[in-house]
């Protein structure tokens, strides 16, 4: 029997997490969908404003209640610290909800601004549940458009629009923390595409493939895995001649834009390309840990790499 799903979807206000979480719950047939704002309301009823003024503020202006404002080097650091203080009161209750869902063997989706990578301790649940953590991102123009639409359509979001700069600081803070803590980043270009990307990660199949391509062929390899078949490269292992231990590089590249930047960096910097060539010479093959949305896509990737002669045959 599989472990229960615990799916966490965080982002700054106005990115689209509620809509995406709802669509995800529908497609995965998960009945428990919880917004962290509701949990915050409960916690506010337990902890008074005099004890936790940051909790009784909004996420984007909680910084106003910090006592040591002068200790922060920049406005961005100050807003981020206030936001973390605000979220820290909600997170213990969210962790209790996750624990209850696991105990009852219920799948659950939690969405909200309070899901901060590094603050919420998901490691404690990994043995008992399938944990998936996503932080959503958006470009500045699209983010502002969503706030304007919300304010016009449902008369909500006007105040948040006044604090748009602070919301962007929180947005960037969440992205930085996601990268530090190895949390999946999902760009919200559209509801359909974002949901599909999340489902691909949840349902993904993975395998190790030994490749013997050279540096000049690396662009083609990445194109086959990521661009053509929507796969991801999670890890590359270099088995180096003369060394007992292998060199392991965790990559987690799942979009072609970041892979393209990596290739462009190699082509623009002869020294980088030479170093990579030397690394390739020290290994007969590179072991790529590759994931795709299903076994069929994974097999297709392996077949295409094999046809091009990139798969290493011992």
N, C-alpha and C positions, 0 to 999 in steps of 0.2 A: 504493500500500500504506500502511495506517495505521501510525502509530507504536505501539510497545508500550505497554501500560498499566503505570503505576507507581502503585499505590493505597496510601496511607499512612493508617492508622487509629490515632490516639493517644487516650489518656485516662488519668486516674488509675486506680489498681487498683480493681477491683470495679464497673466501670461497665457491662461487657458487651461489650467490644471483641472478645474472642476469639470469642464466639458470632456476633456480627455479621460479623466478618471471614470466618468459616467459611461462613456462609450466602451471603455475597457471592461468595466463591470458587466455590461451587457454582453459583450462578445465572449467573455470567460464564464458567464453565468455565475457571477459572485454576488451574493445578496447583501453582504455586509460592506457598505461604503460609508466611511466616516470622514467628516470635515474637521480639521483640527480647530477651527474657529468655535465649534460647538463645545469642544473639550476645554478651550480657553474660557468660555463663558461659565462652565461649571467650576473650574479652578478659581476664577474670580470670586465666585460665591463663597469659597472656602477661605481664601487668603485675602485679607482686607487691603485696601489701597495704601494705608499707612505703613504696612509691612512690605508691600511689593508695588511701588508706584509704576515701575516699568511694565508690569503685567497689566495694569489698568489703563495703559496708554495703547495706541496703535503700534503695530510693528515698525512703521516708518517714522514715528516721532518719539519712540521710547527713549532715545538718546537724551532728550531734554531732562529726564529724571536721574541721569547718572550724577553721582556726587563728585567724581574726579575728572570732570571734563578737560581740565588743563593738562592732564597726563597724556592726552592723545595727540599724535604728531600732525594728523590731518583731519579734516571734516569727514572724509570717507571712513577713517578708522573709528571716529566717534559714533557715526551712524551705525556702523557694523557692530560695534560693542553694545550699543543700546538695543539693537535688534537681537543679538545673542542673549542679552539679559532677559528680554521679553520672552523669547522662545524657551529659555531654560526652565521657566516655571511650568510650562505646558508639557514638556517632554517626558517627565516622570509618569504623568497620567497616560500619555500615549503608549509608553512602554508597558504599563499595566494592562492596557487594552490589547496589545499584541500578545502578551502572556496569556490572557483569558481566551483569546481566539485560538491559540495553539493548544491550550488545555482542552478546549471543546472540539478540537480538530475542525475548525471553521476557516475557510478562506476569507481573507479580508483585504480591502483596499483602504488606505488612509491617505488623504490628500490635504495639503495645506502649506502655508508659509512657514510653519513652525518646525518642519522637518529639515533640520540643519545637519548636513554631514559632519561627523566628528563630535557633535553634541549628543545625538541619539545613538545609543549603544546597540547596534544590530548584531554584533558578534555573539552576544549572549543567547541569541535565538537560532543561530545557524545550524546547530545540531538537531533542532526540533522542527524547523520550518524551511521552506524554500523562500528565501528573502530576495526581493528585487527592489532596488532603490534607484529612483530616477529623479534627476533635477532637470526641469524644463528651461529652455532659454529662448530669447527672442531678440531681434535687432531693435534698436531704439525707436525707429519710426513705427514699426508694427506694434510695439508695446504701447506707444502713445495712442495709436489709432484705437486699440481695444478699450482704453480708458475712456476715450471720447464717445465711442459707441455705447459703452455701458451707461455713461452719464445721460445720453440722449434717450436710449431705449427704455431703461428701467429706473431712471432717476437715481442711479447709484454710481459712485466712482468720481464725483466732482471733487470731493475733498482729497481723495487719493491723487487726483490730477494736479492739485495744488502742491502735493508733495512728490511729484513725479521724479525729481532729481534724487530724492532719498530712496524711492523705490528702485531706481536704476542702480544705486549704490548697493542696495540689498541684493538685487539681481546679480551683480558682479561678484559680490561676496559669496553668494551661494555657489556660483560657478567655480570660484577659486577653491572653496572647501570641497566641492565635489571632485575636483581634480586631485587634491591632496589625499582624499580618502577613497579614491578608486570607485567613485559612484558614477553610474551611467549618465551622460549628458544627452538630452534629446532636444533638437532644434524644432520649434513649433512653426513650421512653414504652413502646415494645414492639419486639421484634426485627423483626417484620414491617414496622411503620411506619418504623423507622429504616433498614432495608435498602431499602425502597421509595424513601425520600427520597434516599439515597445514589445509587441507580440512576437516579433522575430527573436528578440532577446530572451523572452520568457520560454518560447518553444524551441529554442535553438538546439542543434546537434553539433557536436564538435569531434575533431579527430586530429591526429598528428600526421603530417606529410613531410617526408624528407625530400628536399629540393636541391638540385645541383646547378641552378642558374648562375650566371655571372652578374656583375653589378649592372652592366648595360641592359640586361634582360629583366632587371628588377621591376621596372615600370610596367612591363607586360604582365608579369606575375601578379602585381598589385591590381592591375586592370581586370584580370580574369577573376580574382577573388572578390574584390570589393565593388568595382563599377559594373561588371557584367552580371554577377550573381548575388549581389547584395550580402556578401559574406563579411566576416571580420577576421583580423589577425590579432589573436589574443597574446601570443608569446612567440619568440624566436629563440631557439637554442642552438648555440654554436659549439660543436664538438671539435675542440682544437687539438691538433697533433702536438704531442709532447707535454700536454697538460692533463692532470688527473681529473680536474673539475671542469665542467662545461661552463661556458659563458651564457647566462640566461638574460634575455631582455624582454621585459613585459611591455607590450606595445598597446594593446586594446585599441587598434585602429579599426573603426567601423564606418567611416565615411570617406569618400574619395577626395574631398577637399583637403583634409589633413594629410592624406597619403600623397597627394599631388605636391603639397608644400614640401614634404620630405624629399621627394624626387627632385624638385626644383632646387632645393638647397644643395643636394649632391652635385647637380650639374653646374651650379654657379660657383661652387667652391672646390677647386682642384685638389686642395689638401684633404678635404673631407672625403672626396671620391677615392683618393689614393689610400687613405687609412682604411676605408671600407674594402677596397680591393685587397689590401694586405690581410685583413681579417678573413676574407673569403679564401685566400690562398692557404691559410692555416687550417681550413676545415674542408673535408671532402664534400660535405653537404650541410645545409641548414635545416633544422627541424622546425617547421612552422606548425603552431597549434592554431588550427583554423576552425571557425564556427560559421554555421549558416542556419537559416530559419527552419530547415527540415533535412531529413536524410537524403531526400532526392536532390536538393540543391547542393548538398555536400558532395554527393557522388558526381554531380555534374562538374563541380570545381575540380575534383581529382582527375576526372576524365580529360578535361580541357588542358590541365597542366601536363598530364601524361602525353597527350597528343603533340604538345609543343616540345616534348623532350626534356622538361624541367624536373620530372620526378626521378629521384636517385634510385637506381637499381643496384643492389649489392651483389 
